[in-house]
Amino acid sequence: MAPTVVPSEFAPSAAPVRRTRPFDLTETRWAAAALGLFVIGLGAQLAGAPEWMWWACYLGCYAAGGWEPGLAGLRALRERTLDVDLLMVVAALGAAAIGQVTDGALLIVIFATSGALEAFATARTEDSVRGLLDLAPDTATRLDPAGAERVVQAADLVVGDVLLVRPGERIPADGTVIGGGSEVDQATITGESMPVPKTAGDEVFAGTLNGTGALRVRVDRRAAEWVVARIATLVQDAGRTKARTQLFIEKVEQRYSVGMVAATLLLFAIPLICGDTLQRALLRAMTFMIVASPCAVVLATMPPLLAAMANAGRHGVLVKSAVVMEQLGAVSRIAFDKTGTLTRGTPELAEIHRLETRFDEDELLRLAAAAERPSEHPLAAAIVRAADARKLPAPIADDFLATPGQGVSALVEGHRVAVTAPGAPRVAEDCTTETIRRLEAGGRTAVIVTRDGTPVGVLALTDRVRPEARRTVAAARRLTAADPILLTGDNHRAATLLAGAVGITDVRANLLPADKAAAIHALQAGGERVAMVGDGINDAPALATATVGIAMNSPAADLTLHTADAILIHEDLTAVPAVIALSRRARRVVIANLTIAATCIAALVIWDLAGTLPLPLGVAGHEGSTLLVALNGLRLLRDSAWQRAAEER
């Protein structure tokens, strides 16, 4: 496959990435100004202030919130397209022309605020894509042919350079290990839950974390071709090419806009030609524009979706936009990541097997934890946590020694205690191999505890499945009438074992980030509307490619959170089918509201065309239908709506 060249704006750089704040954006500042002027004007109007005062505030609101969509609409008009944004500005101006300035100002505020939120979300996603490259260190220790060390910029590395990566450092470039040995945590790239042993000949990736050993790495790719850089490119490309599903009103905006403008002009021109007065013709045309204005249609769509978003937020699901809430209801297939999504993402002690009767489980765990306590290895941390959970006393360990790829040892209470991998020298032939085979066949990671060289026990560690994972998979299958999919960078054996535990039959393992995105794209090419649930940076391209990307609230994956369309704040997987069911309820309410709004608009328009619709009655009918659909949509704010959605899943 040809290498993907990262754009220059995403090249690695030592400069810190600046995060966009809301008021850094012009759209946000103008929207805030429009809202402030509207609130001041409304307060002055209700307080009985002089008319000129609140009119001035409302006109300021028009200028602040309407100039950008108005200008964009005029530019679109030059390209012979007519959008709803320009139509809303014209309708607002028409409302002001016949004295309904408050209605028009409210319409301006709604559109300005919506545009500002979209601009802010886009800016933060771009920040996160650039920040992804911070995973790779800015500098690297390069070795010359004589073995001398020199610190250089990572972006200046060339293919063939030899690097020294010390314990605890992040690997500065994609390459191949040519010397040394260690274990590398590469969950950010592959999603593997356990650190992977690396020796000569093994591939390593920029941004992954080296363990306790030193490595000599030969650079195999230029900076622009690193896997971490290609992840950034994939996310950016997905954002550019992913077809944005529009809300109903946006899908028909061209026809509606052109039809409404044409009808308004005709309604003004024909009576005028037939001898009607200018004032009467203008009043009738403006009345038509007000009653035919899609305010009720906009509110028919937005309140149910916004109410559903607020309800989902109260129950731990942050949905980023009304478009996303609408898309959730159309999902036909759900794909899950493994590590950190269906599992907790951190190793935990699962079993303790004694090999000598003189050591009970607590004593065996106490000795192992004492030897492991100085270690920074994730498996060591799991053993220490298990001992602390049992409140076992912690003896002091002396003469600590860590051997990369093999294990640790220390003097504990006068005895040499070691915690080693099954393949470590001098213990493999002494240990009960049947126990090791059984544990590894069950997806466990086994380590052997020895005391003075004699194996005394085996500890089994695993990445635990989330307790709600099986229920969530079953609910996803019922909801979509299709089998969920497991997409993981982990090995096939671990993936198959996990899939069997949660009830997934479609398993795709050993996937790099680009492979996950390609799998999602292939499903979409087959007509599926896919929701992807993931947690890590390696999931970001798939989340961006999916119809809806849903992220676990992992604090270590900033890019993932900003790329995703929805976030599980409490990391409760059962919320995934629940929020999809809630979205489907919202879509049904939207359809009902559109029917109500269209009926009212049609009745008022026919009245205005067939007779003489009094302006106050037209405004009352228009506002009444708007209020009715808004209240109907707000029913989805109730907790009972979420509970019913949870029962439907």
NUMIMI-612985 format. One record per residue (C-alpha): z, x, y. Coordinates in steps of 0.001 Angstrom, whole numbers, padded with zeros to 6 digits, always signed. Layout:
ZXY
...
REM end
This chain:
+000000+000000+000000
-000886+001381+003409
+002114+002295+005532
+003144-000099+008252
+003254+001645+011619
+006118+000476+013747
+005231-000389+017355
+006241+002144+019986
+008925-000133+021381
+010640+000001+017984
+010444+003771+017550
+013827+005446+016838
+015509+006502+020020
+018804+008001+021067
+019081+005489+023909
+021530+002667+023214
+020066-000793+022823
+021078-003084+025674
+022034-006572+024571
+020642-009388+026678
+023255-011542+028384
+022481-015166+029285
+022156-014604+033019
+019950-011543+032588
+017087-014007+032114
+015257-015647+035002
+014917-018888+033000
+018679-019132+032540
+019454-018503+036197
+016977-021155+037384
+018215-023665+034794
+021824-023075+035888
+020829-023548+039523
+019026-026806+038692
+022023-028106+036746
+024439-027154+039520
+022353-028851+042198
+022013-031968+040035
+025782-032199+039487
+026458-031729+043209
+023819-034300+044133
+025097-036841+041610
+028663-036340+042823
+027598-036821+046434
+025606-039932+045543
+028485-041527+043641
+030935-040604+046424
+028836-042445+049034
+027776-039326+050933
+024857-039552+053379
+021553-040098+051611
+019955-036987+053067
+022680-034857+051467
+022176-035910+047857
+018424-036140+048309
+018456-032496+049435
+020436-031501+046330
+018072-033376+044039
+014983-031867+045687
+016585-028425+045282
+017071-029283+041615
+013370-030175+041387
+012402-026821+042905
+014788-024696+040812
+014119-026291+037450
+010556-027466+037873
+008636-024574+039345
+008333-022592+036099
+007211-025440+033784
+005052-026743+036619
+003385-023360+037092
+002923-022976+033328
+001435-026454+033178
-001013-025659+035988
-002082-022491+034175
-002617-024539+031024
-004570-027036+033095
-006908-024255+034187
-007597-023692+030485
-008308-027417+030118
-005127-028307+028289
-002424-030684+029450
+001114-030324+028136
+004228-032474+028300
+006031-029993+030592
+003543-030626+033406
+003612-034334+032640
+007399-034350+032987
+007198-032579+036344
+004581-035064+037569
+006665-037992+036275
+009738-036591+038027
+007810-036246+041280
+006442-039752+040827
+009973-041061+040342
+011049-039364+043564
+008013-040801+045378
+009183-044354+044707
+012883-043661+045277
+014066-042940+041714
+014970-039349+042508
+018018-039236+040197
+015981-040055+037089
+013457-037403+037948
+016116-034750+038578
+017756-035483+035218
+014393-035040+033499
+013935-031683+035236
+017397-030476+034136
+016719-031386+030479
+013478-029420+030354
+014791-026431+032310
+017834-026125+030052
+015730-026365+026907
+013393-023625+028139
+016307-021354+029042
+017906-021716+025606
+014624-020857+023905
+014099-017795+026133
+017639-016562+025446
+017281-016957+021684
+014003-015020+021766
+015497-012201+023841
+018532-011801+021583
+016327-011630+018502
+014258-008860+020117
+017482-006995+020947
+018560-007217+017322
+015222-005943+016028
+015511-002887+018269
+019173-002462+017306
+018223-002351+013622
+017003+001207+014070
+020514+002251+015121
+021291+002257+011401
+019385+005523+011125
+021217+008405+012842
+019684+009890+015975
+020029+013467+014731
+019594+015287+011426
+020653+018660+010028
+017446+020460+009092
+017413+023507+006805
+014902+026304+007392
+013433+028311+004486
+016289+030824+004788
+018891+028054+004537
+019990+028172+008191
+021042+024835+009693
+019622+023317+012870
+020419+019940+014416
+017231+018133+015482
+016243+014647+016625
+015538+012360+013665
+012411+011064+015386
+010996+014633+015404
+011227+015099+011627
+007971+015702+009789
+007020+015219+006164
+008270+018169+004108
+011362+018968+006197
+014495+019644+004132
+017704+018014+005358
+021374+018511+004590
+023337+015237+004343
+027080+015775+004232
+029628+013390+002673
+030121+010208+004696
+026963+010676+006796
+024083+008251+007041
+020822+009525+005607
+018492+010260+008543
+015076+009748+006898
+013326+008331+003853
+012948+011087+001294
+013637+012535-002137
+016797+014324-003247
+016000+017941-004205
+019536+019209-004592
+023149+018114-004868
+024571+014862-006135
+026343+011868-004657
+026506+008094-004648
+024689+006239-001881
+025508+002787-000542
+022052+001316+000053
+023003-002359+000252
+021425-002597+003719
+017998-001866+002206
+018029-003055-001409
+021023-005410-001493
+022581-003617-004484
+026283-004415-004591
+027433-001049-005976
+026726+002484-004674
+023888+004123-006595
+024200+007655-008092
+021639+010031-006579
+020582+013364-008028
+017475+015532-007841
+014300+013446-007947
+015848+010187-006711
+014551+008364-003620
+016826+007708-000637
+016314+005619+002495
+017071+006182+006168
+020183+004364+007359
+021902+004238+003950
+025380+005740+003642
+026050+008886+001645
+029208+008998-000475
+031463+011911-001349
+028839+014516-002301
+026405+016634-000311
+022657+016084-000674
+019573+018096+000156
+016756+015697+000959
+013034+016363+001434
+011498+014076+004078
+008686+011986+002568
+007700+009681+005460
+007274+009809+009215
+009834+007916+011311
+007450+005025+011945
+007043+004532+008182
+010728+004465+007206
+011748+001360+005302
+014267+000473+008033
+011484+000673+010657
+009188-001457+008510
+011924-004100+008269
+011911-004279+012075
+008131-004627+012077
+008166-007320+009403
+010688-009363+011398
+008642-008999+014572
+005372-009901+012850
+006923-012929+011154
+008151-014152+014526
+004640-013840+015953
+002689-015395+013100
+005103-018006+011728
+003699-021427+012621
+006329-023212+014681
+006784-026776+013467
+006787-028907+016585
+008796-032014+017230
+006917-035289+016963
+006331-035658+020680
+004938-032121+020884
+002459-032839+018104
+000891-035666+020104
+001469-034296+023599
-002187-033671+024400
-003357-037189+023610
-000330-038828+025187
-000496-036664+028324
-004178-037174+028920
-003955-040896+028196
-000991-041464+030515
-002487-039490+033413
-005850-041244+033031
-004215-044669+032887
-002080-043930+035969
-005093-042797+037975
-007110-045825+036900
-004255-048168+037720
-004116-046661+041186
-007844-046402+041856
-009183-049724+040500
-006899-052045+042546
-007540-049869+045600
-011307-050198+045142
-010908-053940+044636
-009244-054262+048030
-005566-053889+047275
-003425-052085+049837
-002593-048402+049391
+001136-049090+049211
+000800-051815+046531
-001645-049735+044459
+000589-046678+044656
+003711-048689+043812
+002048-050234+040784
+000738-046863+039573
+004123-045207+040016
+005835-048106+038247
+003444-047584+035361
+004164-043855+035303
+007898-044535+035194
+007786-047150+032409
+005185-045168+030440
+007100-041910+030901
+008122-040481+027521
+011797-040136+028508
+012814-042628+025834
+010589-040851+023312
+012145-037484+024203
+015628-038951+023879
+014612-040748+020705
+013977-037338+019194
+016584-035088+020781
+019948-036929+020587
+019858-037459+016794
+018921-033832+016231
+021421-032502+018774
+024153-034772+017387
+023373-033529+013876
+023531-029946+015177
+026941-030569+016760
+028240-032255+013600
+026990-029389+011433
+028626-026922+013828
+031996-028634+013434
+031631-028211+009673
+030713-024536+009744
+026902-024501+010117
+025398-023178+013349
+021854-024577+013680
+020079-022782+016504
+017707-025464+017752
+016577-029042+017347
+013309-027781+015860
+015294-026027+013120
+017341-029154+012458
+014111-031100+012022
+012638-028432+009728
+015697-028422+007469
+014943-031974+006418
+011456-030964+005276
+012620-028163+002939
+011151-028475-000567
+012444-025231-002149
+015549-023088-001636
+015662-019328-002290
+018939-017394-002550
+019767-013723-002168
+022256-012355-004707
+024683-009794-003290
+026846-011184-000502
+025271-014639-000816
+025803-016000-004319
+028381-013229-004809
+031071-011978-002453
+029346-008630-001932
+032354-006381-002612
+033538-005060-005993
+036755-006495-007450
+038826-005623-010502
+037927-008098-013241
+039565-006795-016447
+042027-004161-017674
+041719-002851-021253
+044496-000702-022694
+043633+002072-025120
+047247+003111-025719
+050120+000733-026320
+052627+002828-024336
+050852+001795-021118
+050888-001856-020118
+048352-003268-017660
+050522-002767-014581
+051320+000845-015483
+047663+001583-016173
+046595+000054-012863
+049399+001845-010987
+048256+005263-012235
+044581+004533-011496
+045354+003287-007982
+047464+006375-007239
+044566+008654-008177
+042006+006552-006300
+043979+005946-003095
+042634+009028-001227
+039038+008126-002159
+036664+006213+000140
+034504+004925-002720
+034069+001101-002854
+035218+001015-006497
+038329+002990-005538
+039062+000491-002786
+038774-002371-005308
+041278-000703-007663
+043718-000027-004823
+043427-003630-003581
+044183-004928-007073
+047297-002746-007318
+048461-003813-003861
+047915-007469-004786
+050295-006994-007724
+052741-005171-005399
+052850-002145-007686
+054681+000937-006355
+052340+003636-005080
+053255+007140-006302
+052056+010106-004265
+048961+011882-005586
+048528+015652-005153
+045631+018016-005767
+043059+015239-005300
+039541+016109-006461
+036393+013955-006191
+033291+014822-008248
+030154+012953-007056
+028675+010744-009730
+031609+011314-012096
+034894+010168-010560
+038201+011410-009190
+041339+013091-010465
+044776+013868-009032
+048260+014967-010040
+050414+011849-010325
+054074+012266-011259
+053320+015621-012841
+050351+014472-014922
+046632+014883-014313
+045253+011329-013926
+041495+010822-013738
+039319+007770-013133
+035813+008570-014304
+032457+007070-015197
+031760+006598-018929
+029163+009376-018856
+031492+011986-017348
+031963+015168-019452
+034783+015348-022010
+035526+011650-022053
+032398+009942-023399
+032987+010882-027008
+036689+010118-026840
+036409+006610-025392
+035892+003386-027271
+032156+002997-026667
+032091-000565-027970
+034355-001695-025118
+032112+000049-022598
+028948-001492-024041
+030455-004967-024061
+031607-004714-020458
+028295-003341-019183
+026348-005983-021132
+028367-008580-019243
+027367-007109-015899
+030620-005214-015374
+030986-001672-014057
+033356+000230-016376
+035533+003217-015422
+037821+005145-017752
+041397+006102-016913
+042655+009303-018525
+046076+010960-018457
+046171+014679-019165
+042665+014394-020615
+043445+011501-022966
+041728+008134-022327
+044422+005497-021867
+042472+002522-020520
+039264+001027-019194
+038957-000885-015927
+036109-003359-015476
+034893-004088-011953
+032377-006649-010787
+030926-008317-007740
+032463-011763-008178
+030366-014906-008031
+031381-017280-005271
+033248-020201-006848
+030998-022764-005143
+027731-021031-006122
+027034-023062-009276
+027729-026386-007514
+025478-025347-004644
+022593-024419-006945
+022905-027742-008797
+022988-029666-005503
+019939-027750-004238
+018035-028684-007384
+018915-032393-007010
+018112-032425-003311
+014691-030765-003507
+013716-031806-007060
+012718-028166-007596
+014389-025151-009207
+016017-022742-006727
+014850-019118-006736
+016853-015879-006851
+015359-013051-004740
+017285-009797-005010
+016907-006053-004701
+019390-005556-007523
+018281-004570-011027
+016884-007198-013403
+019826-007165-015817
+022420-007795-013111
+020191-010436-011514
+019636-012257-014826
+023352-012302-015632
+024186-013716-012209
+021385-016294-012429
+022683-017480-015796
+026179-017860-014368
+025034-020088-011484
+022210-021981-013205
+019087-020375-011717
+016084-019913-014002
+013545-018390-011565
+014674-014760-011087
+012821-012085-009088
+014587-008716-009051
+014063-005130-007810
+012624-006454-004538
+012511-004429-001345
+012681-006339+001979
+008885-006565+002228
+008712-007897-001338
+011151-010706-000512
+009097-011694+002528
+005923-011601+000415
+007535-013854-002215
+008460-016385+000483
+004946-016226+001931
+003404-016834-001501
+005545-019943-001971
+004505-021238+001441
+000859-020558+000640
+001338-022860-002344
+002488-025676-000084
+006247-025173-000352
+008538-025421+002686
+011124-022775+001874
+014704-022304+003024
+015924-018732+002447
+019672-018074+002228
+020724-014435+002678
+023273-012166+004267
+022030-008587+004684
+019617-006674+006858
+017363-006395+003817
+017028-010198+003939
+015903-010312+007587
+012117-010270+006937
+012440-013061+004362
+014630-015101+006716
+012070-014687+009487
+009176-015619+007182
+010826-018670+005621
+010372-022157+007024
+014125-022043+007702
+016243-018906+007391
+019955-019487+006696
+022336-016523+007024
+025852-015957+005793
+028135-014984+008686
+028294-011289+007773
+029585-009222+010733
+027689-006150+009516
+024257-007754+009721
+023624-008425+013404
+019850-008561+012958
+020213-011088+010145
+022314-013411+012304
+019829-013309+015174
+016778-013620+012916
+018145-016589+010982
+017551-020146+012146
+020983-021302+010948
+024265-019508+010183
+027015-020430+007699
+030047-019651+009857
+032614-020069+007060
+030340-018608+004346
+030619-021853+002358
+027463-022243+000283
+028041-025968-000264
+027151-026450+003410
+023509-025522+002658
+022560-028712+000750
+024874-030732+003015
+023107-029676+006217
+019698-030338+004624
+020853-033856+003693
+022194-034348+007239
+018839-033267+008651
+017097-035874+006516
+019428-038533+007896
+018622-037339+011416
+014893-037567+010696
+015329-041190+009582
+017192-041967+012811
+014435-040253+014808
+011811-042473+013191
+013863-045574+013972
+014363-044434+017569
+010683-043708+018048
+009883-047200+016851
+012355-048701+019362
+011127-046483+022214
+007447-047128+021509
+008034-050891+021330
+009876-050967+024664
+007311-048753+026384
+004456-050864+025052
+006108-054100+026207
+006778-052770+029720
+003291-051286+030037
+001634-054548+028941
+003794-056451+031415
+002809-054077+034218
-000875-054276+033337
-001044-057994+032659
+001132-059145+035507
+003335-057743+038205
+006342-055926+036774
+009059-055689+039431
+010058-052066+039913
+013824-052685+039424
+013110-054549+036184
+010768-051782+035024
+013406-049128+035745
+016072-051252+034002
+013873-051718+030939
+012981-048043+030856
+016571-046858+031292
+017863-049515+028882
+015563-048354+026078
+016462-044755+026855
+020172-045540+026629
+019715-047518+023418
+017947-044738+021541
+020403-042155+022891
+023407-044132+021629
+021734-044701+018280
+021195-040979+017882
+024763-040132+018831
+026017-041982+015747
+025327-038754+013872
+028209-037113+015730
+030733-038932+013539
+032445-037057+010705
+031404-039841+008356
+027762-038782+008833
+028560-035312+007441
+030610-036793+004617
+027757-039080+003596
+025365-036143+003758
+027702-034091+001565
+027789-036947-000955
+023981-037191-000970
+023483-033541-001917
REM end
